[in-house]
Amino acid sequence: MRIGADEIILWLRKNNIATTIANDKLGKTIRKIIENNGGSFMRPSLASQWGNDKNVDKFKLPKTSAQYEIDFSRLPDLYEQLKEIK
């Protein structure tokens, strides 16, 4: 499954997780967690495509993000670990 760090950051922000962590630091943490779950870095940052620019500021969303590939079956573990980011 392909997933962008921007999608993960949106999920974190909407669930009030890691709201005080800067996107660049959060991105590094996300990469480490994904790689620890067997995922791999796919390509450098791509432009994020948010439907509502107001949400970019509201949720402090990134304008670009790294892209990853991870086995679908690892998503529950991935998201459990993401919930622990402080």
N, C-alpha and C positions, 0 to 999 in steps of 0.2 A: 504494500500500500504506500502511496506517495502522500506525504504530509509536509506542510510548510510550518516553520516556526511561528509565522504570523497567525495561523489557525490555532496553534497551541496557546499563544499569548492572548488571543481573543478569549479563549475558553477560561484561561486563568483569571483574566481581568473581570469577566462577567461573573465569575464565582468568587470574586474578592480575594484572590490568592495572588501573592507576590505583587501587590499593587504599588509598593514603594521601591521596587527594584527596577533600575534602568533597563531599557530594552536590550542594549548591547551585552550587559552582564547576564540578563535573563536568557538571551540567546545562547551564550556559552554554556550555561547550566542545562538548558534544554538539549543541546548537542551531546553533552556528556551523558545525560540520562538516556537519550535515544541510543547512543552507541553502546552503553552498558546493557541495553535490552536487545542487542543484536541488530540494530538499525545502522544505516550508513548514510553518510553525507552524499548527496547526489550532485549538486551544482551550487555555484555561488548564489548570492542573493538575487532574487527576482522581485520585481515591483509587486507590492500587495494590491489587491483589487477590492477595495472596500466600497460597498454600495452607497454609504452615507458618510461623507467627510466629517460630519459632526461627531461620529463615533470614534474617529481617529483621535481627537482631542479628549473626548469623554472617557475613553478607555485607555488612553496613552498607547495607541496601537502603532506599530512600526510601518514605515512607508515601503520598506523592502524586507525580505527575509530569506534565510537559507532554506533549502528544500532537502527532504530526507526520504528514505525508503525504509520501511519496517514491516515485518511480518504482521499481518492483521491479528493473529492470535496473541501477539505481545501487547496489544493496546490496553487491556485491563491493567496489566502490571505497570505499563508506562504511565497511565493516568493516575494510578495509586501513588506512584513516586512523585509525579508532578504536583499532586495535592500537598506534598510535604515541603515544597519550596517555601522558604521563609526569607 
